[in-house]
Amino acid sequence: MLDDGEASCLAVAMMRQAVLLTDDFQARRLAKQEEIQISGTIGLLLMLVRSEHITLREANIMLSEMIQHGYRSPVSNLNAFLD
């Protein structure tokens, strides 16, 4: 069951044909069923680096700080994604 915030984001993404940014498993599963494009925290950080809004070093620092505060990341840094 989605909370109100995730459900609202999913509805907006569906109506606007936009990318849904979420790390919530249920929201991602429903988005896939509805063929809505999804991205999560890692994807967002990579997008910011690729568009040169932040550096790879800054993104890795942000990711490290998120991990220290409880974010469960599948990777410890973004280097391999940008080689």
The first five atom37 places (N, CA, C, CB, O) and aatype in JSON, in Angstrom:
{
  "aatype": [12, 10, 3, 3, 7, 6, 0, 15, 4, 10, 0, 19, 0, 12, 12, 1, 5, 0, 19, 10, 10, 16, 3, 3, 13, 5, 0, 1, 1, 10, 0, 11, 5, 6, 6, 9, 5, 9, 15, 7, 16, 9, 7, 10, 10, 10, 12, 10, 19, 1, 15, 6, 8, 9, 16, 10, 1, 6, 0, 2, 9, 12, 10, 15, 6, 12, 9, 5, 8, 7, 18, 1, 15, 14, 19, 15, 2, 10, 2, 0, 13, 10, 3],
  "atom_mask": [
    [1, 1, 1, 1, 1],
    [1, 1, 1, 1, 1],
    [1, 1, 1, 1, 1],
    [1, 1, 1, 1, 1],
    [1, 1, 1, 0, 1],
    [1, 1, 1, 1, 1],
    [1, 1, 1, 1, 1],
    [1, 1, 1, 1, 1],
    [1, 1, 1, 1, 1],
    [1, 1, 1, 1, 1],
    [1, 1, 1, 1, 1],
    [1, 1, 1, 1, 1],
    [1, 1, 1, 1, 1],
    [1, 1, 1, 1, 1],
    [1, 1, 1, 1, 1],
    [1, 1, 1, 1, 1],
    [1, 1, 1, 1, 1],
    [1, 1, 1, 1, 1],
    [1, 1, 1, 1, 1],
    [1, 1, 1, 1, 1],
    [1, 1, 1, 1, 1],
    [1, 1, 1, 1, 1],
    [1, 1, 1, 1, 1],
    [1, 1, 1, 1, 1],
    [1, 1, 1, 1, 1],
    [1, 1, 1, 1, 1],
    [1, 1, 1, 1, 1],
    [1, 1, 1, 1, 1],
    [1, 1, 1, 1, 1],
    [1, 1, 1, 1, 1],
    [1, 1, 1, 1, 1],
    [1, 1, 1, 1, 1],
    [1, 1, 1, 1, 1],
    [1, 1, 1, 1, 1],
    [1, 1, 1, 1, 1],
    [1, 1, 1, 1, 1],
    [1, 1, 1, 1, 1],
    [1, 1, 1, 1, 1],
    [1, 1, 1, 1, 1],
    [1, 1, 1, 0, 1],
    [1, 1, 1, 1, 1],
    [1, 1, 1, 1, 1],
    [1, 1, 1, 0, 1],
    [1, 1, 1, 1, 1],
    [1, 1, 1, 1, 1],
    [1, 1, 1, 1, 1],
    [1, 1, 1, 1, 1],
    [1, 1, 1, 1, 1],
    [1, 1, 1, 1, 1],
    [1, 1, 1, 1, 1],
    [1, 1, 1, 1, 1],
    [1, 1, 1, 1, 1],
    [1, 1, 1, 1, 1],
    [1, 1, 1, 1, 1],
    [1, 1, 1, 1, 1],
    [1, 1, 1, 1, 1],
    [1, 1, 1, 1, 1],
    [1, 1, 1, 1, 1],
    [1, 1, 1, 1, 1],
    [1, 1, 1, 1, 1],
    [1, 1, 1, 1, 1],
    [1, 1, 1, 1, 1],
    [1, 1, 1, 1, 1],
    [1, 1, 1, 1, 1],
    [1, 1, 1, 1, 1],
    [1, 1, 1, 1, 1],
    [1, 1, 1, 1, 1],
    [1, 1, 1, 1, 1],
    [1, 1, 1, 1, 1],
    [1, 1, 1, 0, 1],
    [1, 1, 1, 1, 1],
    [1, 1, 1, 1, 1],
    [1, 1, 1, 1, 1],
    [1, 1, 1, 1, 1],
    [1, 1, 1, 1, 1],
    [1, 1, 1, 1, 1],
    [1, 1, 1, 1, 1],
    [1, 1, 1, 1, 1],
    [1, 1, 1, 1, 1],
    [1, 1, 1, 1, 1],
    [1, 1, 1, 1, 1],
    [1, 1, 1, 1, 1],
    [1, 1, 1, 1, 1]
  ],
  "atom_positions": [
    [[0.84, -1.18, 0.0], [0.0, 0.0, 0.0], [0.89, 1.24, 0.0], [-0.96, 0.0, 1.22], [1.81, 1.36, 0.81]],
    [[0.6, 2.16, -0.9], [1.37, 3.4, -0.97], [0.86, 4.41, 0.03], [1.32, 3.98, -2.39], [-0.34, 4.46, 0.32]],
    [[1.77, 5.23, 0.56], [1.31, 6.33, 1.38], [0.8, 7.44, 0.46], [2.45, 6.86, 2.33], [0.96, 7.36, -0.75]],
    [[0.19, 8.45, 1.03], [-0.42, 9.51, 0.22], [0.58, 10.22, -0.67], [-1.1, 10.51, 1.13], [0.27, 10.55, -1.82]],
    [[1.78, 10.47, -0.15], [2.79, 11.18, -0.93], [3.24, 10.39, -2.14], [0.0, 0.0, 0.0], [3.34, 10.94, -3.24]],
    [[3.51, 9.1, -1.96], [3.94, 8.26, -3.08], [2.81, 8.11, -4.09], [4.38, 6.88, -2.58], [3.05, 8.15, -5.3]],
    [[1.59, 7.94, -3.62], [0.45, 7.81, -4.52], [0.25, 9.08, -5.34], [-0.83, 7.49, -3.72], [-0.05, 9.01, -6.53]],
    [[0.42, 10.24, -4.7], [0.29, 11.5, -5.42], [1.37, 11.66, -6.49], [0.35, 12.68, -4.44], [1.09, 12.08, -7.61]],
    [[2.6, 11.32, -6.12], [3.7, 11.41, -7.09], [3.47, 10.47, -8.27], [5.04, 11.08, -6.41], [3.74, 10.83, -9.42]],
    [[2.99, 9.29, -7.99], [2.7, 8.32, -9.05], [1.6, 8.86, -9.97], [2.28, 6.96, -8.44], [1.69, 8.74, -11.19]],
    [[0.57, 9.44, -9.39], [-0.54, 10.0, -10.19], [-0.05, 11.15, -11.07], [-1.67, 10.48, -9.26], [-0.43, 11.24, -12.24]],
    [[0.77, 12.02, -10.53], [1.3, 13.16, -11.31], [2.17, 12.64, -12.45], [2.12, 14.12, -10.4], [2.05, 13.11, -13.58]],
    [[3.04, 11.68, -12.16], [3.91, 11.12, -13.21], [3.07, 10.49, -14.32], [4.87, 10.08, -12.61], [3.4, 10.61, -15.5]],
    [[2.01, 9.83, -13.93], [1.13, 9.19, -14.91], [0.42, 10.24, -15.77], [0.1, 8.29, -14.21], [0.38, 10.11, -17.0]],
    [[-0.13, 11.26, -15.14], [-0.88, 12.28, -15.87], [0.0, 13.12, -16.77], [-1.61, 13.17, -14.89], [-0.41, 13.51, -17.86]],
    [[1.23, 13.41, -16.32], [2.13, 14.28, -17.07], [3.12, 13.52, -17.94], [2.88, 15.18, -16.13], [3.95, 14.11, -18.63]],
    [[3.01, 12.19, -17.9], [3.96, 11.33, -18.62], [5.39, 11.71, -18.25], [3.75, 11.44, -20.15], [6.25, 11.89, -19.11]],
    [[5.62, 11.82, -16.96], [6.91, 12.25, -16.42], [7.62, 11.06, -15.78], [6.72, 13.39, -15.4], [7.03, 10.0, -15.55]],
    [[8.88, 11.26, -15.48], [9.66, 10.25, -14.77], [9.3, 10.33, -13.29], [11.2, 10.46, -14.99], [9.23, 11.42, -12.71]],
    [[9.07, 9.17, -12.69], [8.79, 9.1, -11.26], [10.11, 8.9, -10.53], [7.79, 7.94, -10.93], [10.82, 7.93, -10.78]],
    [[10.43, 9.81, -9.64], [11.65, 9.7, -8.84], [11.28, 9.15, -7.48], [12.38, 11.08, -8.7], [10.66, 9.83, -6.66]],
    [[11.67, 7.89, -7.23], [11.35, 7.26, -5.96], [12.27, 6.08, -5.71], [9.89, 6.81, -5.92], [12.75, 5.44, -6.65]],
    [[12.5, 5.79, -4.45], [13.22, 4.59, -4.05], [12.26, 3.6, -3.39], [14.39, 4.94, -3.1], [12.68, 2.54, -2.94]],
    [[10.99, 3.95, -3.32], [9.98, 3.12, -2.68], [9.66, 1.9, -3.56], [8.7, 3.93, -2.4], [9.27, 2.06, -4.72]],
    [[9.83, 0.7, -3.01], [9.64, -0.53, -3.78], [8.24, -0.63, -4.37], [9.92, -1.73, -2.9], [8.09, -0.93, -5.56]],
    [[7.23, -0.39, -3.56], [5.84, -0.51, -4.04], [5.54, 0.49, -5.16], [4.85, -0.3, -2.88], [4.9, 0.15, -6.15]],
    [[6.0, 1.73, -4.99], [5.77, 2.75, -6.01], [6.48, 2.38, -7.31], [6.25, 4.14, -5.52], [5.92, 2.56, -8.39]],
    [[7.69, 1.86, -7.21], [8.43, 1.44, -8.39], [7.72, 0.28, -9.1], [9.87, 1.02, -8.01], [7.64, 0.25, -10.33]],
    [[7.21, -0.66, -8.32], [6.5, -1.82, -8.89], [5.25, -1.36, -9.64], [6.12, -2.82, -7.77], [4.99, -1.81, -10.76]],
    [[4.48, -0.48, -9.03], [3.27, 0.02, -9.69], [3.61, 0.84, -10.92], [2.44, 0.86, -8.71], [2.91, 0.76, -11.94]],
    [[4.66, 1.64, -10.85], [5.07, 2.45, -12.0], [5.46, 1.54, -13.17], [6.26, 3.37, -11.62], [5.11, 1.83, -14.31]],
    [[6.16, 0.47, -12.89], [6.53, -0.48, -13.95], [5.28, -1.08, -14.58], [7.43, -1.6, -13.39], [5.2, -1.22, -15.8]],
    [[4.32, -1.44, -13.75], [3.05, -2.0, -14.26], [2.34, -1.02, -15.18], [2.12, -2.39, -13.1], [1.73, -1.41, -16.18]],
    [[2.43, 0.26, -14.85], [1.77, 1.3, -15.64], [2.67, 1.87, -16.74], [1.31, 2.43, -14.73], [2.29, 2.8, -17.44]],
    [[3.85, 1.28, -16.87], [4.83, 1.7, -17.88], [5.25, 3.17, -17.72], [4.26, 1.48, -19.27], [5.44, 3.89, -18.7]],
    [[5.39, 3.57, -16.47], [5.88, 4.9, -16.14], [7.38, 4.8, -15.94], [5.16, 5.49, -14.88], [7.85, 3.9, -15.24]],
    [[8.13, 5.71, -16.54], [9.58, 5.73, -16.36], [9.91, 6.03, -14.91], [10.24, 6.76, -17.28], [9.27, 6.89, -14.3]],
    [[10.9, 5.33, -14.36], [11.29, 5.56, -12.97], [12.79, 5.77, -12.84], [10.85, 4.38, -12.1], [13.58, 5.31, -13.66]],
    [[13.13, 6.48, -11.81], [14.53, 6.64, -11.41], [14.53, 6.83, -9.91], [15.21, 7.85, -12.16], [13.54, 7.25, -9.31]],
    [[15.67, 6.5, -9.31], [15.81, 6.66, -7.87], [16.92, 7.62, -7.54], [0.0, 0.0, 0.0], [17.35, 8.42, -8.37]],
    [[17.38, 7.54, -6.33], [18.43, 8.44, -5.84], [19.7, 8.32, -6.66], [18.72, 8.15, -4.39], [20.29, 9.33, -7.04]],
    [[20.13, 7.09, -6.93], [21.36, 6.88, -7.7], [21.21, 7.48, -9.09], [21.71, 5.38, -7.79], [22.1, 8.18, -9.56]],
    [[20.09, 7.21, -9.73], [19.84, 7.75, -11.06], [19.81, 9.27, -11.07], [0.0, 0.0, 0.0], [20.31, 9.9, -12.01]],
    [[19.23, 9.86, -10.04], [19.18, 11.31, -9.95], [20.58, 11.91, -9.78], [18.28, 11.74, -8.79], [20.92, 12.89, -10.44]],
    [[21.37, 11.31, -8.91], [22.74, 11.8, -8.74], [23.52, 11.69, -10.04], [23.46, 11.02, -7.63], [24.26, 12.61, -10.4]],
    [[23.37, 10.58, -10.76], [24.06, 10.41, -12.03], [23.6, 11.44, -13.05], [23.83, 9.0, -12.58], [24.41, 11.98, -13.81]],
    [[22.3, 11.72, -13.08], [21.78, 12.73, -14.0], [22.39, 14.1, -13.69], [20.24, 12.8, -13.92], [22.75, 14.84, -14.61]],
    [[22.51, 14.44, -12.43], [23.1, 15.72, -12.03], [24.57, 15.81, -12.42], [22.94, 15.94, -10.52], [25.04, 16.88, -12.83]],
    [[25.3, 14.71, -12.3], [26.71, 14.7, -12.7], [26.82, 14.83, -14.21], [27.41, 13.41, -12.21], [27.6, 15.64, -14.72]],
    [[26.04, 14.03, -14.94], [26.11, 14.05, -16.41], [25.73, 15.41, -16.99], [25.19, 12.98, -16.99], [26.27, 15.83, -18.02]],
    [[24.82, 16.1, -16.32], [24.41, 17.42, -16.8], [25.31, 18.53, -16.25], [22.96, 17.7, -16.41], [25.08, 19.71, -16.51]],
    [[26.33, 18.13, -15.51], [27.33, 19.03, -14.95], [26.77, 20.04, -13.94], [28.0, 19.77, -16.08], [27.31, 21.14, -13.79]],
    [[25.68, 19.66, -13.26], [25.17, 20.5, -12.18], [25.99, 20.3, -10.91], [23.68, 20.19, -11.9], [26.15, 21.21, -10.1]],
    [[26.52, 19.08, -10.76], [27.42, 18.77, -9.67], [28.56, 17.91, -10.23], [26.68, 18.04, -8.49], [28.43, 17.32, -11.3]],
    [[29.66, 17.86, -9.5], [30.79, 17.03, -9.93], [30.59, 15.6, -9.4], [32.15, 17.62, -9.42], [29.77, 15.36, -8.51]],
    [[31.34, 14.68, -9.96], [31.32, 13.3, -9.48], [31.74, 13.26, -8.02], [32.23, 12.41, -10.34], [31.17, 12.52, -7.21]],
    [[32.75, 14.04, -7.68], [33.2, 14.09, -6.28], [32.07, 14.56, -5.36], [34.42, 15.03, -6.15], [31.86, 13.97, -4.3]],
    [[31.36, 15.59, -5.75], [30.24, 16.1, -4.93], [29.15, 15.04, -4.8], [29.65, 17.39, -5.55], [28.59, 14.85, -3.72]],
    [[28.85, 14.36, -5.89], [27.82, 13.31, -5.85], [28.23, 12.18, -4.91], [27.56, 12.75, -7.27], [27.4, 11.67, -4.15]],
    [[29.5, 11.78, -4.98], [29.97, 10.72, -4.1], [29.94, 11.15, -2.63], [31.38, 10.31, -4.48], [29.65, 10.34, -1.75]],
    [[30.24, 12.4, -2.37], [30.15, 12.92, -1.0], [28.7, 12.88, -0.53], [30.71, 14.36, -0.91], [28.42, 12.45, 0.59]],
    [[27.78, 13.34, -1.38], [26.35, 13.3, -1.02], [25.9, 11.88, -0.74], [25.49, 13.92, -2.15], [25.21, 11.62, 0.25]],
    [[26.29, 10.94, -1.62], [25.89, 9.55, -1.43], [26.46, 9.0, -0.12], [26.36, 8.69, -2.62], [25.76, 8.31, 0.62]],
    [[27.71, 9.3, 0.16], [28.35, 8.84, 1.39], [27.61, 9.38, 2.62], [29.81, 9.28, 1.42], [27.39, 8.65, 3.59]],
    [[27.24, 10.65, 2.57], [26.5, 11.25, 3.7], [25.13, 10.61, 3.86], [26.36, 12.77, 3.5], [24.67, 10.38, 4.98]],
    [[24.46, 10.32, 2.73], [23.15, 9.66, 2.82], [23.29, 8.27, 3.44], [22.51, 9.54, 1.42], [22.48, 7.88, 4.29]],
    [[24.33, 7.53, 3.03], [24.57, 6.19, 3.58], [24.82, 6.29, 5.09], [25.77, 5.51, 2.88], [24.32, 5.47, 5.86]],
    [[25.6, 7.29, 5.51], [25.88, 7.47, 6.94], [24.62, 7.77, 7.74], [26.89, 8.6, 7.13], [24.56, 7.51, 8.94]],
    [[23.61, 8.33, 7.05], [22.35, 8.66, 7.72], [21.27, 7.6, 7.51], [21.85, 10.0, 7.24], [20.1, 7.84, 7.8]],
    [[21.66, 6.44, 6.99], [20.71, 5.33, 6.92], [20.2, 4.96, 5.54], [0.0, 0.0, 0.0], [19.44, 4.0, 5.41]],
    [[20.6, 5.7, 4.5], [20.17, 5.33, 3.14], [20.83, 4.01, 2.77], [20.54, 6.45, 2.1], [22.05, 3.86, 2.9]],
    [[20.03, 3.07, 2.3], [20.55, 1.76, 1.89], [20.84, 1.79, 0.4], [19.54, 0.63, 2.24], [19.94, 1.65, -0.42]],
    [[22.09, 1.98, 0.08], [22.51, 2.11, -1.31], [23.09, 0.79, -1.81], [23.53, 3.24, -1.46], [23.78, 0.09, -1.08]],
    [[22.8, 0.46, -3.08], [23.4, -0.75, -3.65], [24.88, -0.56, -4.0], [22.63, -1.17, -4.89], [25.58, -1.53, -4.3]],
    [[25.35, 0.68, -3.96], [26.75, 0.99, -4.28], [27.29, 1.99, -3.25], [26.88, 1.55, -5.74], [26.53, 2.73, -2.63]],
    [[28.62, 2.0, -3.1], [29.22, 2.95, -2.16], [29.7, 4.22, -2.86], [30.38, 2.3, -1.44], [29.93, 5.23, -2.2]],
    [[29.85, 4.17, -4.19], [30.18, 5.37, -4.96], [29.67, 5.2, -6.39], [31.71, 5.64, -4.95], [29.23, 4.12, -6.77]],
    [[29.72, 6.27, -7.16], [29.14, 6.29, -8.5], [30.17, 6.12, -9.61], [28.4, 7.58, -8.7], [29.83, 6.18, -10.79]],
    [[31.42, 5.92, -9.25], [32.5, 5.9, -10.24], [32.27, 4.9, -11.37], [33.8, 5.57, -9.57], [32.47, 5.24, -12.53]],
    [[31.85, 3.7, -11.05], [31.69, 2.65, -12.08], [30.63, 3.0, -13.12], [31.34, 1.34, -11.42], [30.69, 2.52, -14.25]],
    [[29.69, 3.81, -12.74], [28.61, 4.19, -13.67], [29.07, 5.18, -14.72], [27.43, 4.77, -12.91], [28.42, 5.34, -15.76]],
    [[30.18, 5.86, -14.46], [30.6, 6.95, -15.34], [31.93, 6.69, -16.04], [30.69, 8.22, -14.55], [32.5, 7.6, -16.64]],
    [[32.42, 5.48, -15.96], [33.68, 5.14, -16.66], [33.45, 4.95, -18.15], [34.3, 3.87, -16.07], [34.4, 4.66, -18.88]]
  ]
}
